[in-house]
Amino acid sequence: MIEALRFEFMQNALLAGFLVSLACGIIGSYVVVKRMVFVSGGIAHAAYGGIGLGYFFGFEPILGAVIFALGGAWAMGAAQQHRRERTDTLIGVLWALGMAIGIILIDMTRGYKADLMGYLFGSILAIPRTDLWIMAGLDIAIVAVTVLFFKEFLAVSFDETFARVAGVPVAAVNLILLSLIALSVVMMMRVVGLIMVIALLTIPAAVAGRFVRDLGRMMILATALGFVFTLGGLWLSHAWDLTSGAAVILVAGAAYMLSLLRRRTDAAGAPSG
């Protein structure tokens, strides 16, 4: 692994892992606390329609993914506010519709789609330097918006009813949060792919939530854990010639299972009475 760091592609992979971990730590903490995992999955899979759109019309697929992810996020936010349709039903429809549109548009596109599997399963080892600048810009935007609206996000995440009474514009805050989730999903797509993006978004925050209760500390610990999981996945991928995205999720999933085991062990060993 140390020898591999001499190569630019491995250096880019480590930088991408850190940048993505920052987004995971911040946005993933809100997703876990607010129980929006299913919503995040819907946004991720809806984004695939944008990838197909990019291939079909000949522009950057990531830009299409951003458009579809934001559109899906806003549609889900509107459904949550108006509740004219069951939210879980709409999320499921958008989830399937985004994938279907993407697949059909890619089928209709002539030529060989070389990067297609990278969008589905991740291609962290093939991330170019230009994508790192895009990731850094998205991270700066995520951090800036989180700092600016931290109190509002905190209120909406734990008690929307109290937030409304306190004068917080809940609908607008939820829309901003969903937009940040959409941008984070697109960023993580390059690392682990759309298929496994939900795991990377939620597992570090879920593990961190078992050790700390303060939201700020949870974000910091989740960011650190996300980078450790990414680093461990890269080592595993390099050592055993495995798919890098799947290896990252394997390490993260194993850590989550260990955290569950530790909690049960602590509970069993706690004194009664």
N, C-alpha and C positions, 0 to 999 in steps of 0.2 A: 504494500500500500504506500509506504514512504517513497519507494522507487517510482511508483506511478505518479506521484505528485510533481515529478519533473515535467510531465506532459501538460500542455495547456488545457486539454479537454478535461483532465482531472481537476485542475485548478478551477476551471469554470464550473464544474459540477459541485465542488465544495462551496463556492460562492453562491451558486444557485440554491444549494441546500440551506445556507444561512438565511438568505433573503426570504425564501419560502417559509422557513421556520418562524421568522418574525411575524409574518402574516398569520400563520397557523396559531401562534401563541396568543395574538391579540384577538383576532376574529373568532378563532376556534373556542376561546373561553366564553364569548358571548353565545355562540351556537350551543355549547353544552349547558350553560346556565339557563338559557332561555328555551332549551329543548327544541331546537330548530334543525335537528339532524336530517329529518325527512325533507324539510324545505330545502336544505343545502343540497341534498341528493337530487331533488327536482331541478334546481338551478343548474347543477353540473351536467345533467343529461340533456336538459334543454339546450345547453350551449353547443351540443354536437350538431344541431341544425345549422348554427352559424359556421361551423367548419365546412359542412357540405356547401353552404352558400358561397364561401370563399373559393373553394375548389371549382365550383360551377361557373362563377363569374370571373375567375382569374385574379382575385385579390388576396391579400394575406389572410389565411384562415383564422388566425388569432383575433384579428379585428372583427371578423364575423362572429366568433365565439363571444367576444365582449358584447356585441349588439344583442345576440340571442340571450345571453346570460342576464343582462340588465333587463331586457324585455320580460323574461320569465320571472325575474325577481319582483318587478313592479306589478305584474299580473297576480302573483301570489300575495303580495302585500295588499292589493286592492281586495282580493278575496277574503283575506283575514279581517279587513276593516268592515266590509259590507255584509259578509256572511250570507249572501244570497244563494251561494252554492257551498256544499260541504268542502272545506278547505282541503282535506286529504284527497277528495275526489279530483279537484282541480289540479292539485300537485301531481297526482298520478297521470292525469291526462296530458299535462304539459311535459312531464317526464318522457312518456311514450311518444308524444307528438314530435318533440325535439329530435329524438333519436331517429324516428321514421323519416322526417324531413331530411336530416343529414344523410342517412343511408341512400335515400332515393336520389338526392342531388349528386352524391358521389357516384352512384350507378350511372347517372346520365352524363357524367363528365368523361370526356375522351382522354385517353392516355394513361400512363402509369402513375398511381398516387404513392409516391415513395415514402412520404412522411405519415401516412395514415395510421399505421400501427403505433407510432410515437404519440399521437393524440389520445389513443385509447389506453395504452399501457405505460406511457411515459418514456422519455428519452433524455434523462438527466445528463448522460455522458455525451450527448450530442448537442448540448445547448451552446449556441454561439455567443460571443461577447456582446453582440447587439441586444440579445434578449436579456442579458444581465442588466443592462441600462434600463430597459423597460421595467424589469422586476424592481429595481431600485426606486424608480419613479413611483411605481404603485405602492411600494412600502412607505415611501415618504408621505404619499397622500393618505394612506391608511393610518399612520401614526398621527399625522396632523389632525385629521378629522376625529380620531379617537380622543386625543387630548382636548380638542375644542368642545366635544359633546360628551365627555366622560360621565358627568353627573346625570345627564339625560339618559344615556345608554344604561347606566347603573339602575336608575329608577324604573325604566321600562323593562329591563331584564328580570327584575325581581317582583314588581307589583305594578301592573299597568293601571289598575283602578286607582291606587294611591297617586300614581304619576299624573293621571288626569285631574284628580282633585287638586294636586299641587300646581296645576297650570302648565304641565309639560305637554307640548304638541305631540302626542303619542303617534299619530298617523305619520307625521313627517319624520320623526325619529326612527320609526320602524322602517320607513322607506330608505332612509340613509343607511341604516344597518344592513338591510337586504342588498343594497347597492355595493357595499363593502364586501359582503359575502360573495357576490357575483364576481367582483374583481379578483378576490382571493382565489376563487375556484379556477378562474382562467389562468392565474399565475401557477397554481399547483398542477395544472394539467400538464405542463412541460416536464414535471418531475415524476409523477406517479401515474398520470393519465386520468381520463374521465372516469374509468371504471373504479378506480380506487381512491379518488380524491376525497370522498367522504371520510375515509379512515384517517388520512393524514390531517384533515381538518379537525377531527374530533378526538382522536386517541391521545395526543399529547396533552390536550386540555383536560380530558377525562382522568388521566393519570395524575396530573398536577392537582386536580380538584380533590383527590384523596389524601393529599398531604397538607394543603393550605386552604383556607376559607376566604381570605381577602382576595378580591378580584384582581387588584393590581399585582400582587405576588403570584397569583395563579397565572397571569399572562407571562410574567418573567420566567417562571418555572416551566411553563408549557413551551415557551420559545427555546429554552435550553434543552428540554427533552426532545423537541422536534429536531434540533440540530444533531443531537446524539443519535437519535434513531436514523437520521439520514446518513450520518457518518458510518454507523454500524452497517446499514444496508449497502452502502458503497463498498465497504470492506468485504462484506459477504459476496456481493456481486463480482468483485474483482478476483477474490480467492477461488470461487467455485464456478465462475463463468455463468452467472444467473442474470435474469432480467432485473435491471437495477430498481425499477419502480416496485416490483413485487417483493424484492429483497428488503426494501425500506419498510414496506407495510408489514412484512413478516417479523422484523425486529420490533416494530411498534406494537404489533398484536401480542407478541410474546411478553413484552414489558407490561402491557395491560393485564394479561392473565396473571403475571407474577404479582401485580399490585392487588388483584382480587384475592389471590392466595394468601398474601401477607395480611390482608384485612381479616380474613377468616381465621388465620392463625392467631392474630392478636385478640380477636373476639373469644376464641376458645381458651386462650391463656389468661384472660382477664379474671380476677377474683370475683366470686359471686358474693352477694350480700353486701 
